[in-house]
Amino acid sequence: MPAELTFAQSAPRRTGLAAWLGARPTAREGLLLGLALALLTCLPVLVAKYPQMVDYPAHLARYYVMLERGDNGFLQRYYEFDWKWSGNLGADLLVQPLSALFGLETAGRIIAGLVPLLTALGIVAVEWSLRRRIGIGALLALCFVWSPGLILGFLNFGLAQAAALFAFAAWVRLEGKAWRPLLFMPVGVAVWIMHVSGWGMLGILVFGYEWSRHKGLSAFLAPWPLFLPFASLVMGDNPSGLPSYGPNMWVFKWAIWKQAMRDGIVWLDHASLMLVGAALFCSLLLRRIDGRLGWAAAILLIGSIAIPRHIFGGDLADARMIYSGLLVGCLALSWQVPRWLLWLAPALFLARISVTTENWQRGSAETERLLAALDHLPQGARVANLVVTNSAVWGYNTQEHIGGYAVLHRNVLINAHFAVPGIHMIRLKEGGPNFRDPSQRLLWRPGRPIDLANWGPAKGTDWLWYIGPREPDALPAGAVVVYRAPGTLVARLAKVPGDS
């Protein structure tokens, strides 16, 4: 690794405030700044009663079925739940003890707040372990705590990524300890249980670190304590389906790169990505990339192009590598800077967390307003839920899985679940093979009709819960609207001969 460049070396002598601002910040000062910013990452969860992660309500509904099905007749009628160990259980395991202490919805909020906080603290732990200071690399990496993956609600992946960062920091700190391999055998299994992508990230971090220090076969063998989960991937009960790039592979790859910092303001997200890209590119040209992390960042970012979108039963595997790769790439920035630049560096993170927090506060209020519709659904109803998403809008529609709350509050059968047979643990006993995500979502552009006259999920159900920017142009034949409010309606559907 090249010696770190410090701007103070060639600066002219200054006195007073100019000297203080131009001096190198102390290690304690950087650490306190990093920890304070890490605490700020959970601010969106603190201001929002209802977490505004796209998939969050569907996860909450799955937890509810998992925990309550044994004593609930409606849930027993509508759902099966096949518990199995797999590389995608982080939040599912954590929610059980937390819900026993605080109740399910509070437990969900705690987990939603823990993920960004632990990820940010993991970033601080990695840089401190490598350099005994917190610099602009870690402060810039904080911008990727609230990546699109977390906004979408990838809770298991988020927990695994945070665990991978802490584990890698421990790997560095325990250098030379003979018992380190024994410790990391269960650590690798634990990270894999949280999410297989986080386990893969940990392996890449360890390999990149060892390759930077000892190029050769030893770098490939160094991560061997993490290899135990390979047995499950090769011989275990793995999710069905072959890896897939999906349609229009290169169009999709370009899209996920453009959206690598997507949140709510298109110009800010694009400008942020260009700023990060420029910082990484210039640092690479000036040889200011710390190879102990730089190799891992390169593998993750290149890997995002090479690996399929669908792998191990999960979606957006390639996009997750982009988020992780850019986070690690920022951590690899190897600059020592004057105090004024260290304190200026968090500006991008603060701007972005402000936008996310404001979006969550506004979105939570909208969720609470829309949930008033649940008062008009009977307990144990069979509900077809449709949420219209304007595809011309840059930001995410965080109401896409709002139907999950109907499971918690009305014990309904609904089509908002992730319930693909052979992949997800929850299975629907009624509604048909496609009565699940994404049947509850309609991608729409202004000017096009919203015609539900022959909408498939409504067939064989009793109720329709609609959410959209305007009312539908047509409802299923015989539907009677029993509740109407701006952006939503509830309709009783006509019985079809032969329905139970």
N, C-alpha and C positions, 0 to 999 in steps of 0.2 A: 504494500500500500504506500503511495507517495506521502511525503510529509504534508501535514495539513497546512494550508495557506492561512496566514493571519494578516489582516489588513493593518494591524497596528505596527508591524515591523517597519514599514516605510513611511508612516505618518509623521508629520512635523510635530514638535513639542507643543502641547497646549496646556492651558491652566484653567482652573475653575470648572464650570459646567461642561465646556467643550472637552476638557481632558477626561472628565467622568464619563461622558457619552462615548468618547472615542476609545476608552480603555476596554480591555477584555473582561467580560462579565465573569463573576466567580462561579464555581461549580454549584454552590449552594443556591445562588440566585437563579441559575437556569433550572435547577431541580424544582424549586418552589414555583417558578413560572409554569413549568410543565405539569406539575401536580394540580395547580389551580385551573389550568385549561382543561385538564382531564376531567375534573369535577363538573365543568360546564357542559360536557358532552351529554349528560343525562338531563339537561334543562328541558328539552322538548317533552319528555315523559312527565316531568314535574308539573307542567302547565296544562296537560291534556288528561282529562278523565278517561277518554277512550283513545288508546294509542293509535296513531295514524299510519300504521304499517299495512300495506295492501292486503297481505295474506293473514294478518293477525287474527281477525274474527274467525276464520276457518280453523286456525290452529286452536283457538280457545274452544271452539265447538268440539274439536277432536278430543281435547283434554277432558271436556265435560262428559262426553260419551265414555271415554276410557275410565273415568273415576266414578260415574253415577249409574252406568248401565245395569249393574247387578241388582239395584233396588228400584228401578224405574221401568214400569210396564211399557210406556210409550217408546222409550229407547230400545228396549228389548224387541219390540215389534218391528222397529224400523232399521235397526243397525246390528251388525256383527262387529266385533273387535277382536282381531287376532294378534295378540301381543307376541312379538319376536325380537330377539336381539339383532341389531343391525347397526351400520355406521351412519345413523341419522336419529339419535335419541337424546341429544343434549337437553333441550327444554322439556321433553316428555318425562325424563327422569327427575329433573329439578322441580317440576310443577307439583309432583305428588307430595313431598314434605311441606312445600310452601303453602299449598292450598289447604292442607290440614291445619296450618297455623293461622292463615290470614283469609281464607276463602279464595275461590278460584279466580275471580276477576282481579282482586288485589294481587294475587300471586302472579298473574299474567303481567300486570303493570310492573311488578318488581323485576321480573325477568327481562321485560322490554327495556328497563332502565339499567340493568346490570350489563347487558351486552355492550352498549357504547362505552360505559364506564370502564369495564374490564379491558376492552380493546384499547382504549386510550392509555390506561395504566400499563398495559402490555407494551405499547410503543415506548413509553418512558423507561420501562424496565430493560428493554433491548438496548436502547442507546446508552443508558447508564452502565449496563454491564460491559459494553464494548469500549466506551470512551470515558467513563466516569464524569460525564457532563451531559447536559441537555442543550442541543444546538438547533440550528434552523431546520435540519433534516427532520427531527422529531416533530417540531412545531408545524412543519408543512405536512407531515404524514397524518397529523390529526384531522386534516381535511377529508381523509378517506375513512374515518370512523363511521360517518354517516354516508356511506356509499349507497348506490342504488340497491345493492343487496340487502342492506339493513332497512332501507325505506320500503322495499318490497316485503320485508318481514321474514328473511331467512334467519330465524332465531337460532336454529341448531348450528348452521354454518357460522354465524356470528360468535357463538360461544366457543366453537372449535377453533376459530381463527384467534380469538383472544387467548385461549389455552395454548395454542401453538406459539404465540409470541412469548408468553411467560416461560414455556418449556424451553424455547430456544435461548432465552436469557439465562436460564439455569444451566443449559448445556455449556454456555460460554463460561459462566462463573465456576463450574465444577471441572474445568480443564485440569487434567492431570490426576484426578481422583480415580483410583482403581475401581471403585464401586459405582462409578457413573453409568456404565452399561447396564448393570443390574437394576438401577433405579429407573432407567428409561424404558425398560421392557414394559412395565405396567403403565408408565406415562404414555407410551405410544398407543397402547390399547385404549386407555381412557380418552385420548383425543380422537381416536377413530370412532369410538362409541358416540361421541358428540356429533361428529360429522366427518365422513370420509374425505371431503375436500380439505378440511382443516388438517387432518392427518397427513395428506399429501403435501400441504404447504410446509408442515414441520419437517418432513423428510427433505424437501428441497432446501429449506433454510440450513439444515445441518450439513447437507452435501455441499452447498455453496460455500459455507464457512470453511469446511475442511479442504475443499478444492483450492480456495484462495491461499491456504496456508501450506498444504502438502499436495501439490498436483501429482496425480498418479493413482494407482490402484487403491491405495489406502483411503482416498477420499470417497471412492465408491463403496468401500467396505465399512466406513465409519458409522453410517446410520443403521448398522445391522440390529441394534437393540429395538428399533422401531418396526421391524419386519413381521412381528407376530400376526398382525391382522391380515397379512397376505394369505394365510391359511384359510381364513373365512372367505376372502374374495375368490379363492380358487376352488374351495371345496364346500363352502357354506351355502346357506339358504339366501341367495342374492336376489335382488329385484329382477323381475323378468324384463325382457326386451333387450335387443341388441343396441349398442351405441349408435347414435344417429346424429348427423349434421343438420338434419331438417332441410326444408326446401330453401332454395335461393341462398346457398351457403355464404357466398362472398358478400351479398347484399346484407345478410344478417351480421356477418363479422364486422363490416364497416359500421353498421348501425350501433352495435354494442360498444365499439370504440368511441364513436361520437357521443354516446350517452354515458360514458364512464364516470361522469360527475353530475348526472341528471338529478335534479331536485324539483325546483319550482319556477326558476327564472332563467329563461333560455340564454340570454346574453351573459349572465353571471356564470352559468355552468360552462358555457363554451370558453369564456375568458379564463375561468379557473383552470380548465384543462390545458389551454394553450400556455398559461403561465407555468404550470407544473411541467409541461413538456419542454418548455424553453429552459427551465432550471435544470432538468435532467440532461438535456442535450448539451448545454453549455458546460455543465460540470463534467460530462464525459469528454468533451473536447479538451478541457483544461486538466484532465486527469484528477478530478476531485471526487471520484466515485470510490468509496471504500469497497474493495473487492470482497470483503467478508460478508457483505450483504448484496453487493452489486451482481455477483454471479447468480444468486437466487432470484433477484429481480428480473434479470435477463431471461432465465429459464421460465419463470412464470408468465412474462409478457409474450415471449415467443410461443410458449405452450398454449396460450389463449387462441392463437391462430391454428395450431395443429390439432388440438383435441376436439372431439365432437361436442355439440351443444347438449345432447342427452347422453348421460353415462351413469351407471349404477342406479338407474331409476329416477335420477334427478334431472331438473331442467337448468339451463344457463350455467353449466359447468365451466364453459369457456369464459363467460362474462365474470364469474367469480375470480378467475385467475387474473383478469385485468385489474379488478379492484385490489386484490392482494398484491399484485405485482407493482402497481403504482405506489401503494403504501410502503412496500419494502424498498422500492426505488428511492423514495424520498428519504427514508431512514439511511440509505447508503450515501447521501450527500455528505461530503467530508470537507466542511468549511469551519474555520474558527473566525468569528466575526466580532466587530466591536459591539459594545452594549446597545447603541442606538438601533442597530440592525436586528439584534436579537429581540428587542422589544417591539420592533416594527413587524417582524416575521409573522406573528399571530393574526395580523389584520385580515388575511384571507379566511382563516378559520373562523374568526369572530363574525365576519360578514355572512359566511355560509350558515353558521349555527343560528344566527339571528333569523335568517330566512326560514330555516327548518322549524324553529320554535314558533314563529308566527304562523306558518302553515299548519302546524299541529294544533295550536290554540284555536284557529278558525275551523279546521276540519273536525276537531272534537265537538265543538258546539253544533256543527252541522249533523254529525252522527247522532248526538243526543236528540236533536229535533226530529230526525228521521225515525228514530226508534219509538216515537210516540205511536207509530203505526202498529206496533206489536200489541197494543191494547185492544185491537180490533181483530186479532187472530185467536181462535180458541186453542186451549191446550191440546196437544197431540194432533194438530192439523197436518194435512199433507199440502205443502206450499211450493209453488213454482215461483222462484225469485228471478227477476230480471233487472240488471243494473246497466244503464246506457253509459258508455264511455265515449266522450268526444275525442276521436283520434287526431283531431287537428290541434289539440291542446298539448303543450310540451310536458307539463307536470303529470304526476300519477293521479289516478282516480282512487283515492283511499277508501271509497265506499264499495268497491267491487265485491268484497266478501262480507258485507254487512249482514247478509243472511245468517251468518254464524251466530249472531246474537239471538236470533229467533229460536235456535236450539236451546240456548241457555235459559231463556225466559219463557218459552212456550213448548219445549220438548217436541219440536216439530220434525217431520221429514222434509228436507229441503235440498235443493240441487246445488248448493254453494260449497260442498265438501271437496277436498282432494281425496278421491276414493277410487283410484285406478286399481283394479284387481291385480294382485301379485306384486304391487309396489307399496301401496299404503296399507296401514294396519286396519283402518276403518273401512267397512263395506256396507253398502246399502242393500237392504232386503226388498225394497219396493222402488218403483219409479223407472225401471228399465236400465239398460247398460250405459246409456249416455246421460243419465240424470245426475250429473256431477259437474264440477269445474271442467271446462269453462262454459258450460251451457247457461250459466247465470249472467254472462257478460255479452253485451252487444256493442261491438265497435261501430261507431256511427259518425257521419259528418253532417254538419248543418245543411239543410236543403233536401236531405233524403228522408223518405217516409220511415215511420216506426210502426210496422204492421205486425200485430200479434194474433191476427185472426187464425193462423195455422201454426202458431208457435209450438213446437214439439213438446217441451217440458210441461206445458199446461195440460196436456192430455193425460187423463188418469189421476189428476190432483184435484183438490177441492178449493184451493185459494191461490190467488195471484198477488204477489207483492212486487210492485213496480217502482223503480227509482230512475229518474232521468231528467234531462233539462227541460223537457216539455212532455205533455201527455201523449200517449200513443194515438196514432191515426186510427187504429182499429184494435178492439179487444176480441178475445175468443168468443164465439157465439154463445149467447145466453149469460155472459158475465154481468154481474150486478155490483157496481161500485158501492162499498159500504163506508169508505173513508177516503177523503181527498185532502191533500195539503200541498203547498208549493213543492214540486219536485218529486212527489210520491203519491201513490194511491194503493188501496187494498180492495180487491174485488172477489166476491164469491163466484166460483165457477159453476156452470151448469153440470149436472150429472150426465154422464154418457152411459147409455145402456150397456150393462155388463160390468160396470165399475163396482167395486166392493164399497 
